Amino acid sequence: MKLKFSTLACALTAMASMAGLPAWAADHSHHESGHADMPVSKSTVAPRPLPSITIISPMEGAQVDPSIAVVFETAGDLAAMTMGARKMGIHLHLDIDGTSLMPIMKDLVPLGKNQYRYVFDLPVKPGKHVVSVYWSDAQHKTIEYTVRKVNVLVGPAADVK
């Protein structure tokens, strides 16, 4: 009996490890929109050249509303590189001051060829903030060479023009 239990336990562990990352990512979603707060860690491995990411808006030093909207451009296949993709691997992260979010495709508004808008659903307090967009690996480690950042000044909603 012990041998059968051990064999079953090994099989279940193997199956869980093969399916673990997508299930793990889904278990950490918040606000019912499929993205997750994740601590930022750095990946030392760049598995292959990745599509570039460029922040179009806001521009460096811009004054923005507390619900920050980011427009970015990438030729990356976001259907395969966002949370909820069939196979989890390299994926998109957006970040405010070290709080990293992982949007799903429906969180991104297409604006034209390779441009998308994402609105943070975590309003931030007035003051200086850093907004980042980057690729992370399957273990949610930041792929450093892909990080793009802008410094913004969040003002009260009524003061933003």
N, C-alpha and C positions, 0 to 999 in steps of 0.2 A: 504494500500500500504506500509506503514512504517513497518508493521509486516512482510510482505513478504520480503522486502529488508533486514531487520534485520536477518531473518531466512537464507536467501541466504548468507549474509555476514558471519554468524556464520559457515555455512557449508563450505564456501570457506576457512575461516581461519583454520578450523579443518583439511581440506584436505591439505592445505599448510603446517601446522605443522607436519603432518604425513610424508610428502614427502620433508620437508624442508632441512634436512641435506645433502642428496645426491645432491640436486640442488644447495645448498649453496656451497658445496665443488667444484662442477663443475664450478660455476661462478668465482672461485678464481684461476683457473688454469693459468699457464703462459708458455711461450715458446712452446706452443702447444704440450707438452708431458705429460700433465696430472698431474704434481705436482704443488704444490702451496707454496709460501712463507707464512709462518704463524708465528706470534709471539709465543714465547715459554712460556707456562704457565704450572703450575704444578697441576696434579690431586691428590686429597687426597683420592680417592677411587680406590681400586684395585678390580674389580668385580669378578675375578676368577684367579687362577694361569695361568700365560701366558708362552708361549714357551720362552726359553732363547734366547738371541742374543749374539753372540760373534764376535768381530772384528778380522778377520784373518790378514788383511793387510789394511793399513800400520801398522807397529809396532810402539810402543811408541818411539818418538824421531826421526823417519825416516825423511829423506829429500825426498820430493816428488815434482812432476811436478805441475804447476799451475792448471791444470785440474785434480783434485784429484780423484783417483779411490779407492773405498773402496770395499774390499771383506769381506763379513760377512757370518755367519752361523746361521741358525735357522731351527728348525723343524716346525715352524709355517706354516700354510696354506696361503701362500702369495697371492694366487688367491682370497682369501676371506679377506685378511688383508692388502690390498693396495688400493689406490684410484682407482675408477672404479669398485670396487666390487659391486655385486648386492645389498648387504645390508651394509651400512656403520656402523661400530662399531669400535672395537679396530683395529688400523692400524699402519703401519710402517712410521716412520719419520727418515730422515737423516739430519744432521745439521752441519753447519760450523759456529763457533763463534756466535751461537745464531740465525742464519738464517736457519729456518727449512724448509725442502722440503719433499713433500709426493709423492714418485714415484708411477707410475702405473706399472702393471706387465711387459709391454713391455720395460720399462726402466731398468729392471733387467736382467742381463745375467746369466743364470744358468751355474755353473761350475762343478757340480757334486752333489752328495747327500747332499742336504740341504745347499749348498754354492752358493752365488750369488755375482756378481760384479755390482756396480753402479758407474758411472762416473758423478761427479758434472758438470753441464753445466754452472756453474757460476765460471769461473776461479778466483782465489784469488791472491792477491798481494804477493810478496815475504815477508817472515817473519814467525813468529810463529802463529800457528792456532790450534784450537781444533775441532776435528771431532767427532761427536756423532751419535749413532744409538740407537733407542729406539721405544717402543710402545707408542701410544697416544690413549686416549679414543675418543668416538664419538664427543666430543666437542673440540678435538684437544689439550687436556691437557696432558702434559707429565706424564706417569706413572713412577715415579721416580725410583723404584727398578729395572726397566728394562734398565736404561741408561747405555751405555758402551761408554767410551771416550778414545781417543788417542790424544796426542799432537804431531804435525808434524811441520816440518820446510819446507816451500815452497821456492824453489829456482827457478831462471830463468830456463826455459826449457833446455837450452844448458848445464847448470851446473849439472843437475840431472843425476846420473849414474844408 
